[in-house]
């Protein structure tokens, strides 16, 4: 039977929904495809994290492990949500557009799509906020960051309430507030981390090399989610009748945050492995009194010749006692004054 001879009769609203299917259905389908692709990337990153992570049971390492588990769980939940939306719209209600067109404003599991993205983003931002605090110990600046994060969460919750109540204008306004809060939090975390790292630079070549590497890591991890959040903000204010296309970017935003988090943690593990591979090839042998003492020796040694080998914190200073045996090939001039008193751990 040809399309012209179809016996399906649609209401005017449903006919308009079907006619504009590129806008009404397209963003959800393409967003689900993109979400599944990024989910595959996350699975690979999680596998890399557990393959390369340290086996030490420090409080911070346990925190890293818990963050990875939570981020993975939220990512899987997000993918399940995207799959459910596409299945219901395009399969379950394929021949019932009178129902399918109302899901975007009534079905809680579809309306809550931006809320789950915001929860994922806030989880990742909390990790980077803690990392900034460990670096700077500036709790006042952290309070400002937390306020921006709370503003973002409040904005998306109020946007969700206005979607369910049918207030389109307020929905867009509060969505804008949400994305502004997300952008401000990202900007404050990134700029604060960069400023704190630059303040730590002592002018020594080894320290400068370490600081430059950390600065690159900050840019590489913060740039993608910030750009995606900014793009989402612009689209919500400029698309007009095609507003749903912002969902394509919003769906990807949550996964981009998780990718950024896992990239940071895997970079930490890679850096730790690089330092460990050179720890016994530079003429300094650690004392073998106890395992804990050997860890302190490696801290002291890494301060004298280059960046520290223990990389699961950021500038957390602890008083340590170092005992090393120096071989004749080791140059006394290369020793850094930092190795005599304090060690710094970086993330």
C-alpha positions in Angstrom: 0.0 0.0 0.0 1.4 3.4 -0.9 1.9 6.2 1.6 -0.8 8.2 -0.1 -3.3 5.4 0.6 -2.5 5.1 4.3 -5.6 4.5 6.4 -4.0 6.0 9.6 -5.7 9.2 10.5 -3.8 11.6 12.7 -4.9 14.6 14.7 -3.5 17.9 13.6 -1.0 17.9 16.5 0.2 14.4 15.7 0.4 15.1 12.0 2.7 18.1 12.8 4.8 15.8 15.1 5.3 13.3 12.3 5.9 15.9 9.6 8.6 17.5 11.9 10.1 14.1 12.8 13.6 15.3 11.9 13.3 17.7 14.9 10.9 15.8 17.2 12.6 12.4 16.9 16.0 13.0 15.3 17.9 14.5 18.4 16.9 11.5 20.6 18.0 8.9 18.0 21.3 10.6 17.2 21.9 11.3 20.9 21.4 7.7 21.8 23.9 6.6 19.0 26.5 9.1 20.3 25.9 8.0 23.9 26.5 4.4 23.1 29.8 5.2 21.3 31.0 7.2 24.3 29.9 4.4 26.6 32.3 2.1 24.7 35.1 4.7 25.3 34.3 4.7 29.0 34.4 0.9 29.2 37.9 1.0 27.7 39.0 3.7 30.1 37.7 1.9 33.1 39.5 -1.3 32.0 42.7 0.7 31.6 42.2 2.3 35.1 41.8 -1.1 36.9 44.7 -2.6 34.9 47.2 0.3 35.8 45.9 1.5 39.2 48.1 1.2 42.2 47.5 -1.6 44.7 48.0 0.6 47.7 45.0 1.0 50.0 45.4 4.7 50.9 42.2 6.7 51.7 42.7 8.7 48.5 43.1 5.6 46.4 40.0 4.1 47.8 38.2 7.4 47.0 39.4 7.2 43.4 38.1 3.6 43.1 34.7 4.7 44.5 34.5 7.6 42.1 35.2 5.4 39.2 32.5 2.9 40.3 29.9 5.7 40.7 30.8 7.4 37.4 30.5 4.0 35.6 27.2 3.2 37.2 25.7 6.6 36.3 27.0 6.2 32.7 25.4 2.9 32.3 22.1 4.3 33.7 22.3 7.1 31.2 22.8 4.7 28.3 19.8 2.7 29.5 17.7 5.8 29.7 18.7 6.9 26.2 17.9 3.4 24.8 14.5 3.4 26.6 13.6 6.7 25.1 14.4 5.7 21.6 12.7 2.3 21.9 9.5 3.8 23.2 9.4 6.6 20.6 10.4 4.6 17.6 9.2 1.1 18.3 6.7 0.8 21.1 4.7 3.9 20.0 5.7 3.8 16.4 2.1 3.7 15.2 0.7 5.9 18.0 2.1 9.5 17.6 -0.7 10.8 19.7 1.2 9.3 22.7 4.7 9.6 21.4 4.5 13.4 21.0 3.5 13.9 24.6 6.4 11.9 26.1 8.8 14.8 25.9 6.6 16.8 28.3 5.0 14.1 30.5 7.1 10.9 30.8 9.4 11.4 33.8 12.1 9.0 32.4 12.3 11.2 29.3 11.9 14.6 30.9 14.6 13.8 33.5 17.3 13.3 30.8 19.0 16.7 31.5 18.8 16.0 35.3 20.8 12.8 35.0 23.3 14.6 32.9 23.6 17.3 35.6 24.0 14.7 38.3 26.9 13.1 36.4 28.5 16.5 35.7 28.2 17.5 39.4 29.8 14.2 40.5 32.8 14.8 38.2 33.0 18.5 39.2 33.1 17.5 42.8 36.2 15.3 42.1 38.0 18.1 40.4 36.9 20.6 43.2 38.5 18.3 45.8 41.6 18.0 43.7 41.8 21.8 43.6 41.4 22.0 47.4 44.2 19.5 47.9 46.4 21.6 45.7 45.5 25.1 47.1 43.9 24.5 50.5 41.8 27.5 49.6 38.4 26.6 51.1 36.9 30.0 50.4 37.4 29.6 46.7 36.0 26.1 46.9 32.8 27.4 48.5 32.3 29.7 45.5 32.7 26.6 43.2 30.3 24.6 45.3 27.8 27.5 45.1 28.1 27.5 41.3 27.5 23.7 41.2 24.4 24.0 43.4 23.1 26.8 41.2 23.5 24.4 38.2 21.6 21.6 40.0 18.8 24.0 41.2 18.4 25.3 37.6 17.9 21.9 36.0 15.5 20.8 38.8 13.4 24.0 38.2 13.6 23.5 34.5 12.3 19.9 35.0 9.4 21.2 37.1 8.4 23.8 34.5 8.5 21.2 31.7 6.0 19.0 33.6 3.8 22.1 34.3 3.9 23.2 30.6 5.7 26.5 31.2 7.9 26.6 28.1 9.4 30.1 28.8 10.4 29.3 32.4 11.8 25.9 31.2 14.2 27.6 28.8 15.1 30.3 31.4 16.0 27.8 34.2 17.9 25.6 31.7 20.0 28.7 30.9 20.6 29.2 34.7 21.7 25.5 35.0 24.2 25.7 32.1 25.6 29.0 33.4 26.2 27.4 36.7 27.9 24.5 35.0 30.1 26.8 32.9 31.1 29.0 35.9 32.0 25.9 38.0 34.2 24.5 35.2 35.8 27.9 34.7 36.6 28.4 38.4 38.0 24.9 38.8 40.2 25.2 35.8 41.5 28.7 36.4 42.0 28.1 40.1 44.0 24.9 39.4 46.2 26.6 36.8 46.9 29.5 39.1 47.7 27.3 42.0 50.1 25.2 39.9 51.9 28.2 38.6 52.4 29.5 42.2 54.1 26.2 43.0 56.7 26.6 40.3 60.1 27.1 42.0 62.2 27.7 38.9 64.0 24.4 39.0 64.1 22.5 35.7 62.6 19.4 37.3 59.8 21.3 39.0 59.1 23.3 35.9 58.8 20.1 33.8 56.4 18.6 36.3 54.3 21.8 36.5 54.1 22.0 32.7 52.9 18.4 32.5 50.2 19.0 35.1 49.1 22.2 33.3 48.7 20.2 30.1 46.7 17.6 31.9 44.4 20.3 33.4 43.7 21.8 29.9 43.2 18.4 28.2 40.7 17.2 30.8 38.8 20.5 31.3 38.6 21.8 27.7 36.1 19.2 26.2 33.3 19.4 28.9 33.6 23.2 29.1 33.3 23.6 25.3 30.3 21.1 25.2 28.5 22.9 28.1 29.1 26.3 26.4 27.7 24.9 23.1 24.7 23.5 24.9 24.1 26.9 26.5 24.3 28.7 23.1 21.9 26.2 21.5 19.2 26.6 24.1 19.1 30.3 23.6 19.3 30.4 19.8 17.4 27.3 18.3 13.9 28.5 18.9 11.4 26.0 17.5 14.2 23.5 17.0 15.1 23.6 20.7 15.1 19.8 21.0 18.4 19.7 19.0 20.2 20.9 22.1 19.5 17.4 23.6 22.0 15.9 21.2 24.7 18.0 22.9 23.2 17.6 26.4 23.1 13.8 26.1 26.8 13.7 25.2 27.8 16.2 28.0 27.4 13.6 30.8 29.6 11.1 29.0 32.2 13.7 28.2 32.5 14.6 31.9 33.1 10.9 32.7 35.7 10.6 29.9 37.5 13.6 31.3 37.5 12.1 34.8 38.9 8.8 33.7 41.4 10.4 31.4 42.8 12.3 34.4 43.0 9.2 36.6 44.6 7.1 33.8 47.2 9.9 33.2 48.0 9.8 37.0 48.5 6.0 36.7 50.7 6.4 33.6 52.8 9.1 35.3 53.2 6.9 38.4 54.3 3.9 36.2 56.9 6.1 34.4 58.4 7.3 37.6 58.5 3.8 39.1 60.3 2.4 36.0 63.1 4.8 36.6 63.3 4.6 40.4 66.1 2.0 40.5 68.2 3.1 37.5 69.6 6.5 38.7 72.2 5.4 41.4 70.0 5.7 44.5 68.9 2.6 46.3 66.2 2.7 49.0 66.7 1.4 52.5 64.9 -1.9 53.2 63.8 -1.5 56.8 60.1 -1.6 56.1 57.7 -1.2 53.2 56.5 2.1 54.5 60.0 3.4 54.9 60.9 2.4 51.3 57.9 4.5 50.2 59.3 7.5 52.0 62.7 6.9 50.4 61.1 6.9 47.0 59.4 10.2 47.8 62.6 11.8 48.9 64.5 10.5 45.8 61.9 11.7 43.4 62.1 15.2 44.8 65.8 15.3 44.2 65.9 14.1 40.7 62.6 15.0 39.2 58.8 14.8 39.8 57.7 12.6 42.6 56.7 9.0 41.9 53.7 8.9 44.1 51.0 10.7 42.2 47.7 10.0 43.9 47.4 13.4 45.6 48.0 17.0 44.8 50.6 18.9 46.9 49.6 17.2 50.1 52.6 18.0 52.3 53.8 15.5 54.9 56.9 15.5 57.0 59.1 12.5 56.2 62.5 11.2 57.1 64.7 10.0 54.2 67.6 7.5 54.2 69.3 6.8 50.9 72.5 5.1 49.8 74.2 7.2 47.1 76.4 5.5 44.6 79.5 7.1 43.2 77.8 7.9 39.9 75.2 10.1 41.7 76.0 13.8 41.5 75.6 15.6 44.8 74.9 18.8 42.9 71.7 17.5 41.5 70.0 17.1 44.9 67.1 19.4 45.5 66.5 21.1 48.9 63.0 19.8 48.8 64.2 16.2 49.3 65.4 17.0 52.9 62.1 18.0 54.4 58.9 17.5 52.5 57.4 15.5 49.7 54.6 16.5 47.4 52.1 14.2 45.9 50.4 15.2 42.7 47.2 14.1 40.9 
